[in-house]
Amino acid sequence: MPAQGQSRVPAPDAILYVKGLACPYCAYGLEKKLKKLPFVQEVEVQMDEGRVLVAFRKGQRPEPTEFEALVARVVKEAGFTLEKVAYPVG
């Protein structure tokens, strides 16, 4: 677990906006499911903001439509609702 104020994903490749992240145990379950995806290097759930930061493995950036369909299914199976996916510039 990172120290207070530090992020495990300081420069995310994708940000998932997820509705229903109220329970730390459930949020951890979502994190574990997302980490099983072959192109995902790191995941950080920010429960208070309703966000999930995702870093892709080097050289394994999926197509946005493929990624969004896949994470929508994973998020739904974990019991949450995916509101949108953003791709930070930079």
MARVEXTOR-446752 format. One record per residue: x, y, z of N, C-alpha, C in turn. Coordinates in pm, whole numbers, plus 50000, padded with zeros to 5 digits. Layout:
// MARVEXTOR-446752
nxx:nyy:nzz:caxx:cayy:cazz:cxx:cyy:czz
X:Y:Z:X:Y:Z:X:Y:Z
...
***
This chain:
// MARVEXTOR-446752
nxx:nyy:nzz:caxx:cayy:cazz:cxx:cyy:czz
50085:49881:50000:50000:50000:50000:50089:50124:50000
50062:50220:49913:50147:50339:49907:50129:50425:50030
50232:50505:50058:50224:50597:50171:50116:50701:50143
50069:50765:50249:49964:50866:50236:50002:50970:50132
49914:50995:50037:49938:51096:49936:50013:51045:49814
50064:50921:49820:50135:50865:49706:50042:50774:49629
50062:50770:49499:49978:50687:49414:50062:50573:49358
50001:50453:49350:50067:50340:49285:50066:50359:49134
49974:50442:49086:49961:50468:48942:49970:50620:48923
50091:50677:48931:50105:50823:48922:50070:50879:48784
50084:50798:48677:50052:50843:48542:49965:50737:48475
49835:50734:48508:49749:50628:48454:49731:50638:48303
49718:50522:48240:49687:50516:48097:49537:50528:48075
49459:50487:48175:49313:50497:48167:49258:50522:48307
49149:50595:48311:49078:50618:48437:48936:50568:48418
48896:50475:48503:48760:50421:48500:48679:50496:48606
48565:50548:48568:48475:50611:48663:48368:50507:48695
48367:50464:48820:48286:50350:48862:48188:50392:48971
48064:50355:48952:47958:50386:49049:47943:50269:49146
47936:50300:49275:47910:50197:49375:48030:50153:49456
48141:50225:49446:48262:50187:49522:48249:50235:49666
48177:50160:49749:48153:50203:49886:48227:50117:49988
48256:49993:49955:48314:49897:50049:48458:49867:50009
48554:49886:50099:48694:49858:50066:48718:49713:50021
48650:49621:50082:48669:49480:50046:48622:49455:49903
48507:49511:49868:48454:49495:49732:48542:49565:49630
48592:49684:49665:48680:49758:49576:48808:49678:49551
48858:49611:49654:48977:49527:49639:48948:49410:49545
48828:49356:49552:48788:49248:49462:48791:49294:49316
48744:49417:49292:48748:49473:49157:48893:49490:49112
48976:49540:49200:49118:49559:49169:49182:49427:49128
49155:49322:49202:49212:49190:49171:49165:49140:49034
49037:49160:49002:48983:49115:48872:49048:49193:48757
49064:49322:48775:49125:49403:48669:49272:49367:48648
49341:49335:48757:49483:49299:48745:49504:49167:48670
49400:49087:48659:49411:48960:48586:49409:48981:48435
49368:49099:48389:49367:49125:48245:49512:49128:48196
49539:49065:48081:49678:49046:48037:49756:49173:48011
49691:49283:47977:49762:49406:47942:49770:49504:48059
49716:49467:48176:49714:49558:48291:49836:49533:48379
49912:49640:48403:50030:49634:48489:49993:49663:48635
49918:49772:48655:49886:49816:48790:49748:49878:48794
49683:49866:48909:49549:49921:48931:49547:49989:49067
49482:50103:49073:49463:50171:49201:49319:50218:49210
49246:50168:49309:49108:50209:49330:49107:50329:49425
49044:50437:49381:49027:50556:49464:48878:50564:49499
48843:50494:49607:48702:50480:49645:48630:50613:49663
48691:50707:49732:48625:50834:49762:48592:50913:49635
48676:50899:49532:48654:50971:49407:48572:50889:49307
48551:50760:49336:48479:50674:49243:48558:50647:49116
48691:50641:49132:48778:50622:49017:48867:50500:49035
48905:50443:48922:49003:50335:48921:49109:50374:48819
49233:50388:48866:49345:50423:48779:49406:50294:48726
49433:50290:48597:49488:50170:48534:49614:50207:48456
49720:50130:48477:49844:50144:48399:49859:50017:48316
49884:50034:48187:49903:49919:48098:50047:49872:48101
50066:49745:48070:50201:49691:48055:50266:49760:47936
50396:49779:47945:50471:49845:47839:50450:49770:47706
50410:49845:47604:50391:49788:47472:50264:49706:47456
50174:49709:47555:50053:49627:47548:49926:49712:47564
49923:49826:47499:49806:49914:47508:49694:49858:47419
49581:49821:47477:49470:49767:47398:49398:49877:47320
49322:49838:47220:49237:49932:47147:49130:49982:47245
49097:50111:47241:48998:50166:47335:48865:50091:47336
48809:50056:47220:48679:49989:47220:48689:49850:47282
48798:49779:47255:48820:49647:47315:48835:49660:47466
48917:49757:47509:48941:49779:47651:48812:49814:47723
48735:49905:47668:48612:49952:47734:48509:49840:47745
48496:49758:47642:48402:49646:47648:48445:49546:47754
48574:49518:47760:48627:49421:47856:48612:49471:47999
48651:49595:48025:48640:49645:48163:48495:49665:48205
48408:49698:48110:48266:49711:48144:48214:49578:48196
48254:49469:48131:48210:49337:48175:48270:49302:48313
48399:49328:48331:48465:49297:48459:48402:49379:48572
48379:49507:48547:48319:49595:48650:48179:49547:48685
48101:49510:48584:47964:49462:48608:47966:49331:48688
48055:49239:48650:48066:49112:48722:48107:49132:48866
48182:49240:48894:48223:49269:49032:48113:49340:49110
48002:49374:49043:47888:49433:49113:47883:49585:49108
47958:49646:49016:47962:49791:49005:47913:49834:48868
47902:49965:48847:47859:50019:48719:47969:50109:48663
48012:50079:48542:48111:50162:48475:48038:50280:48412
48072:50401:48456:48008:50520:48402:48079:50570:48277
48211:50574:48281:48287:50616:48164:48434:50579:48181
48506:50586:48070:48650:50562:48068:48715:50685:48009
48818:50736:48074:48892:50851:48024:49037:50809:48002
49098:50873:47904:49238:50846:47871:49315:50978:47888
49387:50992:47999:49461:51116:48024:49566:51142:47915
49585:51265:47883:49686:51303:47785:49816:51331:47861
49926:51279:47806:50054:51309:47869:50131:51196:47909
***
